[in-house]
């Protein structure tokens, strides 16, 4: 129990990959309390909702956030909302704040890895540790993987976390339908080989009740996968309108606790965005490597279906293909 308390006592666990991961951050906090005796743990968020929640391209900048305390982090409460071209969007972190009865610290991405790090440092100055959770494992990507859809938020979160020495939990390999479970585990083994694996955490069936408090109030797809596994579902599940399929099975209940510094050493993507001072700088850095990001996808979706409109699975696939062609032609 000693290492778990050293890593996670009085911690804010940020969902690394975007808005939906805050659900798993909340569940992980509850697991750490019940199983490891952690007394203080808060879920944290990265304010980038997926198109199904926020059908406008790009992460949420802080100037669009309403009803929240703002410092270097944005502190989301149950009444927090976002204004997108006159449309009210409720971030997933707001629903989690309501269920958990806490303010949810959130990082915004307009200032790149530097802005995320400053949010982490603000929390550290108040006596909090910082940790990350990534559902699915795409934070482990190198950049050239065929199934990779959304590396930008993960890379920025990892780059900032590595600078402050935060641990990272990769939960439910394959749950987001991007990288396969086998590939995720192989990348975990690479981190283990350089001394970066702290251990493994597992989800128990008593967490079904925790999931059922929050899942009816949010639209996160990947965070539903561990819940489905806890309920006995063993199969694939369609995501993003059927544009990809996610693994559901025993590995969906496993989380690998890693050193973010060790992972960053073997992550070309985190190295590429390290020190970035704007989202645009980080975006260009990944595009220059030939990597298509979730921002590329959302820009093309906006062109294809229009801002504020729903997208089908076919729309996702078409937008991704257009983004791939554009990025491949970039100098």
Secondary structure, 3 states (H helix, E strand, C coil): CHHHHHHHCCEEEEECCCCCHHHHHHHHHHHHHHHHCCCCEEEEEECCCCCCCCCCCCCCCHHHEECCEECCCEEECCCCEEEECCEEECCHHHHHHHHHCCCEEEECCCCHHHHHHHHHHHHHHCCCEEEEEEECCHHHCCCCCCCCCCHHHHHHHHHHHHHHCCEEEEECCCCCCCCCHHHHHHHHHHHHHCCCEEEEEECCHHHHHHHHHHHHHCCCCHHHHHHHHHCCCCEEEEEHHHCEEEEECHHHHEEEEEEHHHHHHCCHHHHHHCCCCCHHHHHHHHHHCCCCCHHHHHHHHHHHHCCCCCCCHHHHHHHHHHHHHHHHHCC
